[in-house]
Amino acid sequence: MMKASRWDWRMKRRASKDLVFCHNDLSTHNIIVDPDTLAITAIVDWEYGGFYTREFEGKYYLRPGPSVALAGETADEDWLLSILEKNKE
């Protein structure tokens, strides 16, 4: 099975206003913090950012490391892709 390109993920127009802006990879690796003040100075890696349903903004910031499923966790990529497929143009 060939993986869909990001541009194949476009959703059809929606009557409801249920989309939210998601970073989609907001983990500790993508938040730059000033070491002296602990102020957030940048959020990087926006390649998956966009307007999606709430299911897409996982709480990746709660864990150390990347936003991929860790040992013992269930990966959610197939579930999220099914949401996009269901709402495709």
HELIX and SHEET records of a PDB file:
HELIX    1   1 ARG A    6  TRP A    9  5                                   4    
HELIX    2   2 THR A   28  ASN A   30  5                                   3    
HELIX    3   3 ARG A   54  PHE A   56  5                                   3    
HELIX    4   4 TYR A   60  LEU A   62  5                                   3    
HELIX    5   5 GLU A   77  LYS A   86  1                                  10    
SHEET    1   A 2 VAL A  20  CYS A  22  0                                        
SHEET    2   A 2 GLY A  50  TYR A  52 -1                                        
SHEET    1   B 2 ILE A  31  VAL A  33  0                                        
SHEET    2   B 2 ILE A  40  ILE A  43 -1                                        
END                                                                             
